[in-house]
């Protein structure tokens, strides 16, 4: 039998061993055993190979687990277990589909996708050589199974150690990106307007990258940005591309323009999208808040259908915050109720109270002041008693005024809700001269 016949049989056996590893899923750094040789080989060329060959072995080490987007590094080690030197060898690394961006190390090439081939020279007896392969774990792969083989120039005396496999479990990368946006919704014409957008990574993994888009209002003239990775198109579309973002880290984008006519009340929405799986999309959009103050005041009177001298009239004032801002601190809600047109026909009973805040009275004005947050309501009540004599104009009319932003009672007669009117009936007005 010619010496070449032994090598053909050995290579075929090695091929079978590789396929066995690919289908069975070897654990990390597991050698792949080739099938036993035939009886003829053992009695013939196999004995010759043991005398003239070299025993090359290969192992491969890599991480047991990784997350999508992680850099994954494998170390291939070729060892000459023989005392005799090897004149050369070839390593073939069958790269898994899920490995991205592999660059061939020195002495290696990638002749076809998924196959790294390294050709090296002499390896002394009992010496070792290493090859380092680095790539990135791709998306949508649950594991990376990597097979490597070695074949020497000389016949190999033991093909059971000429292949090895590594399996790396891949976890899905999750990065919860959130976006906030601040900026005015109103501004005078020709004034400068700046929006600030903040991208935050809430985890649980680092983000490998993100993009932000914001269709700016047409009434924002000449918008521009100096933020890295950002640009504004002629159609006022702001786009940004950002790189890796660690858990808890933020990235800030600013864009500036000039308010044009009709800018007031403009609201626009920005969106962030990550390169990784985002487990919470509810916080991926943000708008510049259009805040509207609203203070709804209503005043009602409880009195007999016909008001006579000596009757008591009870007033109820309700103040509700209907806007989306809070009336607190220096901007507390307040109103003034001028009783002048009541006191010419009646007397104030000094009985005002409120469910919150502070009521004050300095004749002829009753006042109320207090914090009023969004959605809250306060009720103020007081009463008057109609005089039995010495009447004025016999009209019980008065109104509430509040200069709070968003108030429906900027003047006493701004709304029917802001004032009340009643008429006092007397038997003989001539008997009861008026003060005026």
Secondary structure as UniProt FT lines:
FT   HELIX           3..24
FT   TURN            28..29
FT   STRAND          30..31
FT   HELIX           39..43
FT   HELIX           45..52
FT   STRAND          56..61
FT   STRAND          65..67
FT   TURN            68..69
FT   STRAND          71..80
FT   STRAND          89..94
FT   TURN            97..98
FT   STRAND          99..100
FT   TURN            106..107
FT   STRAND          108..112
FT   TURN            113..114
FT   STRAND          115..120
FT   TURN            125..126
FT   STRAND          128..137
FT   TURN            139..140
FT   STRAND          143..152
FT   HELIX           159..161
FT   STRAND          163..171
FT   STRAND          174..182
FT   TURN            189..190
FT   STRAND          192..204
FT   STRAND          210..215
FT   TURN            218..219
FT   STRAND          220..224
FT   TURN            228..229
FT   STRAND          230..232
FT   TURN            234..235
FT   STRAND          237..242
FT   TURN            247..248
FT   STRAND          250..259
FT   TURN            261..262
FT   TURN            264..265
FT   STRAND          269..274
FT   HELIX           281..283
FT   STRAND          285..287
FT   STRAND          295..302
FT   STRAND          307..308
FT   TURN            309..310
FT   STRAND          312..321
FT   HELIX           329..331
FT   STRAND          333..338
FT   HELIX           340..343
FT   TURN            344..345
FT   STRAND          346..348
FT   STRAND          353..354
FT   STRAND          358..362
FT   TURN            363..364
FT   STRAND          365..370
FT   TURN            374..375
FT   STRAND          377..386
FT   STRAND          395..401
FT   TURN            405..406
FT   TURN            412..413
FT   HELIX           416..418
FT   STRAND          419..425
FT   HELIX           429..431
//
